[in-house]
Amino acid sequence: MAVPTILIVVADIEIRKSLRTAFAADGRFGFCAEADNPLQAFHEAEQAQPSLVILDLAITLENTVLLAQRLKEIVPQASIFMLSNQYDCTVEKRALSGGVTAVFSKSEDPGSVLANARAVCGVRFRKRAAHGFAR
C-alpha cells in the first residue's frame, strides 16, 4: 500500500508548521504539500493528488464547505478534515453534509487528528508521538 500523503490548507503558518511536524514525527505519512489560500490549494491538489486534505475554518463556514466540495471534485479519493475554533454540532453537521470527513476543534488534542487520519488512510497503529498545535 502506498504511503498516504497530506495537503495542509491553513492560512496560519504556525498551525501549518505544527501539523507538518506532527505528521512527520508520526512517520506513517508522506508529506505532500501546503497551501495558505484556496487558489494555491486547488493547484497543489491537482498536482499532488493527496490522500488527506486538512482545512482550517479561518474563513466563513460556507466558504470552507465550498472549498471542501471543490477539492473533492479535484481529488475525489481524498478524505477532508476541518479544524475549527467554532466547533459545535451545527458546524459539524454542515461540514459533514458538504463532504468533510471529520471536524476537529483547534483546542482538541492533535492526537485525535492523527488517529483519525490513520483510520481513514488505512495506516497501521503504533505508538504515537505527542504534539500540540502552535498558537
C-alpha positions as CSV (number, residue, x, y, z in Angstrom):
1,M,0.0,0.0,0.0
2,A,1.3,3.5,-0.9
3,V,2.2,5.9,1.9
4,P,-0.7,8.3,2.4
5,T,0.1,12.0,1.6
6,I,-1.2,15.1,3.2
7,L,-2.2,18.5,1.8
8,I,-2.4,21.1,4.6
9,V,-4.6,24.1,3.7
10,V,-4.2,26.5,6.6
11,A,-3.5,30.3,6.5
12,D,-1.8,30.4,9.9
13,I,1.9,29.5,9.4
14,E,2.3,28.2,13.0
15,I,-0.6,25.8,12.7
16,R,0.7,24.6,9.3
17,K,4.1,24.0,10.8
18,S,2.6,22.2,13.8
19,L,0.6,19.9,11.5
20,R,3.6,19.2,9.3
21,T,5.7,18.4,12.3
22,A,3.1,16.2,13.9
23,F,2.6,14.1,10.7
24,A,6.3,13.9,10.0
25,A,7.0,12.7,13.6
26,D,4.3,10.1,13.2
27,G,6.4,8.6,10.4
28,R,3.5,6.9,8.6
29,F,2.6,9.7,6.2
30,G,4.4,11.2,3.3
31,F,4.4,14.9,3.2
32,C,2.6,16.2,0.2
33,A,2.1,20.0,0.0
34,E,0.9,23.1,1.9
35,A,-1.3,26.0,0.8
36,D,-2.3,29.2,2.6
37,N,-5.2,30.1,0.2
38,P,-7.9,28.4,-1.9
39,L,-6.2,29.0,-5.3
40,Q,-3.0,27.6,-4.1
41,A,-4.9,24.7,-2.6
42,F,-6.6,23.9,-5.9
43,H,-3.2,23.9,-7.7
44,E,-1.5,21.7,-5.1
45,A,-4.4,19.3,-5.0
46,E,-4.3,18.9,-8.8
47,Q,-0.5,18.4,-8.8
48,A,-0.1,16.2,-5.7
49,Q,-3.3,14.2,-5.5
50,P,-3.2,13.8,-1.7
51,S,-4.8,11.1,0.4
52,L,-5.9,13.6,3.0
53,V,-6.6,17.3,3.0
54,I,-6.7,19.3,6.2
55,L,-8.6,22.6,6.0
56,D,-8.7,25.4,8.6
57,L,-12.1,27.1,9.1
58,A,-10.5,30.5,9.1
59,I,-13.0,31.9,6.6
60,T,-16.8,31.6,6.8
61,L,-18.2,28.1,7.2
62,E,-20.0,28.3,3.9
63,N,-16.8,29.3,2.0
64,T,-14.9,26.5,3.8
65,V,-17.5,24.0,2.8
66,L,-17.4,25.2,-0.8
67,L,-13.7,24.8,-0.8
68,A,-14.0,21.3,0.5
69,Q,-16.6,20.5,-2.2
70,R,-14.3,21.8,-4.9
71,L,-11.3,19.9,-3.5
72,K,-13.4,16.7,-3.6
73,E,-14.0,17.3,-7.3
74,I,-10.3,17.6,-7.9
75,V,-9.3,14.7,-5.6
76,P,-12.4,12.5,-5.1
77,Q,-10.3,9.8,-3.3
78,A,-9.1,12.3,-0.6
79,S,-10.6,12.5,2.9
80,I,-11.1,16.0,4.2
81,F,-10.6,17.1,7.8
82,M,-11.5,20.6,9.0
83,L,-10.1,22.4,12.0
84,S,-12.3,25.0,13.7
85,N,-12.3,27.4,16.6
86,Q,-16.1,27.4,16.2
87,Y,-16.6,23.7,16.9
88,D,-20.2,22.8,17.7
89,C,-22.8,20.4,16.3
90,T,-24.1,22.9,13.8
91,V,-20.7,23.5,12.3
92,E,-20.0,19.8,12.3
93,K,-23.4,18.9,10.7
94,R,-22.9,21.5,7.9
95,A,-19.3,20.5,7.2
96,L,-20.2,16.7,7.1
97,S,-23.1,17.4,4.7
98,G,-20.7,19.3,2.5
99,G,-18.2,16.5,2.0
100,V,-15.9,17.0,5.0
101,T,-14.9,13.7,6.6
102,A,-14.3,14.9,10.1
103,V,-14.3,18.2,12.1
104,F,-11.9,18.9,14.9
105,S,-11.6,21.7,17.4
106,K,-8.3,23.5,17.3
107,S,-8.3,23.2,21.1
108,E,-8.5,19.4,20.8
109,D,-5.5,17.1,21.3
110,P,-3.9,16.8,17.9
111,G,-3.5,13.1,18.6
112,S,-7.2,12.9,17.6
113,V,-6.4,14.3,14.2
114,L,-3.5,11.9,13.7
115,A,-5.5,8.9,15.0
116,N,-8.4,9.7,12.6
117,A,-6.0,10.3,9.8
118,R,-4.5,6.9,10.4
119,A,-8.0,5.3,10.4
120,V,-9.3,7.0,7.2
121,C,-6.0,6.4,5.3
122,G,-5.7,2.7,6.4
123,V,-2.4,3.3,8.4
124,R,-1.4,0.6,10.9
125,F,-1.4,1.5,14.6
126,R,1.8,2.1,16.5
127,K,2.7,4.3,19.5
128,R,2.2,7.9,18.6
129,A,4.3,11.0,19.4
130,A,2.6,13.7,21.4
131,H,2.4,17.1,19.7
132,G,0.4,20.3,20.2
133,F,-0.8,22.8,17.7
134,A,1.2,26.0,17.8
135,R,-0.7,29.1,18.6
